[in-house]
Amino acid sequence: MPTTTATLVTPVTDATFHDEVLAADLPVLVEFTADWCGPCRQIAPVLAELATAEAGRLKVVALDVDFNPATAAAHRVLSAPTLTLFHSGEPVLTLVGARPLRRLRQELAAELPWIAPS
């Protein structure tokens, strides 16, 4: 599982995905990631910053696709990192690849207008 020390990015598994993501009260941004993935390491600090800045309004979680293949397959994840935004248990936006925080905020703003870059 990727390191998420001192951040609000929560590791999830096949076993916890339903409770942590699908049944969550907040919108949830899921990073489908892997230890071997260079772009996943690049986006990790971006997601940590987003999770910290949006605590209480957006939940950010990470699921290692190598250790949790059932959830990755169920959501048709073919590349890492894949970011999927869930709202009320439904996927509403999927993004593939690393990106800077400003661009990520711009892309999320279509579904979460309050998250637009400042």
C-alpha distance (Angstrom), angle and dihedral (degrees) to the residues before:
residue distance angle dihedral
M1 . . .
P2 3.83 . .
T3 3.76 116.3 .
T4 3.79 113.6 -97.7
T5 3.78 99.9 169.0
A6 3.79 116.7 168.9
T7 3.80 93.4 -0.7
L8 3.75 136.5 108.6
V9 3.82 92.3 -121.4
T10 3.80 104.0 118.7
P11 3.80 120.6 -149.9
V12 3.82 112.1 -130.5
T13 3.80 132.9 -172.5
D14 3.79 138.3 -162.0
A15 3.82 86.4 -91.2
T16 3.82 96.2 50.7
F17 3.81 100.8 34.2
H18 3.80 95.6 94.4
D19 3.80 95.4 51.2
E20 3.81 96.8 37.9
V21 3.82 98.5 41.6
L22 3.79 115.9 11.7
A23 3.82 95.7 41.0
A24 3.82 95.9 38.5
D25 3.80 119.9 126.9
L26 3.82 91.8 -143.9
P27 3.79 130.0 57.6
V28 3.82 108.0 -89.7
L29 3.80 127.8 -147.4
V30 3.80 109.6 -156.0
E31 3.78 120.9 -161.0
F32 3.79 110.3 -157.0
T33 3.78 99.2 -154.7
A34 3.81 145.8 160.4
D35 3.79 135.1 -152.8
W36 3.82 92.3 -122.1
C37 3.82 93.2 52.5
G38 3.82 114.4 107.3
P39 3.83 95.8 -167.9
C40 3.83 87.9 50.3
R41 3.80 89.0 58.7
Q42 3.82 88.9 48.0
I43 3.79 94.1 53.8
A44 3.83 95.9 42.3
P45 3.84 94.7 87.5
V46 3.82 90.2 45.1
L47 3.80 90.8 54.4
A48 3.81 91.3 44.9
E49 3.81 90.2 53.2
L50 3.80 91.8 46.7
A51 3.82 91.9 48.1
T52 3.79 91.1 50.8
A53 3.81 94.8 45.6
E54 3.82 94.3 46.2
A55 3.82 99.4 38.6
G56 3.79 109.2 148.2
R57 3.83 92.9 22.7
L58 3.82 103.3 53.0
K59 3.79 130.7 24.7
V60 3.81 117.3 -147.8
V61 3.80 119.9 -160.1
A62 3.81 136.7 172.7
L63 3.80 126.5 -144.0
D64 3.81 119.6 -168.5
V65 3.80 105.3 -137.3
D66 3.81 93.7 -156.5
F67 3.80 93.2 58.7
N68 3.82 96.4 34.3
P69 3.80 106.9 41.7
A70 3.81 96.6 153.6
T71 3.80 94.7 64.3
A72 3.80 92.7 41.1
A73 3.82 90.6 51.6
A74 3.80 93.0 45.0
H75 3.80 89.6 56.6
R76 3.82 93.6 42.2
V77 3.79 94.3 -119.0
L78 3.81 108.3 177.1
S79 3.82 101.3 161.0
A80 3.77 137.2 40.4
P81 2.88 127.6 -101.4
T82 3.77 97.9 33.8
L83 3.80 115.3 165.2
T84 3.78 117.2 -158.4
L85 3.78 123.4 -176.3
F86 3.80 114.3 -148.0
H87 3.79 122.7 -163.8
S88 3.80 120.1 -177.0
G89 3.79 89.0 -9.3
E90 3.80 95.0 -55.1
P91 3.81 127.6 108.0
V92 3.81 107.7 -117.7
L93 3.82 103.0 167.7
T94 3.81 135.3 20.4
L95 3.79 125.4 -167.2
V96 3.80 126.6 -178.7
G97 3.80 124.8 -151.8
A98 3.77 138.9 17.5
R99 3.79 120.5 -59.4
P100 3.80 138.4 169.6
L101 3.80 120.0 -92.7
R102 3.81 95.4 -106.4
R103 3.82 92.5 54.3
L104 3.81 91.9 44.9
R105 3.81 90.3 52.3
Q106 3.82 90.3 49.2
E107 3.80 91.5 51.7
L108 3.80 93.8 45.8
A109 3.82 91.5 48.6
A110 3.82 90.4 77.2
E111 3.82 87.8 69.6
L112 3.82 99.7 22.1
P113 3.84 107.2 37.7
W114 3.80 92.8 -177.7
I115 3.80 91.3 63.1
A116 3.81 97.4 66.4
P117 3.81 115.6 134.4
S118 3.76 116.9 -89.2
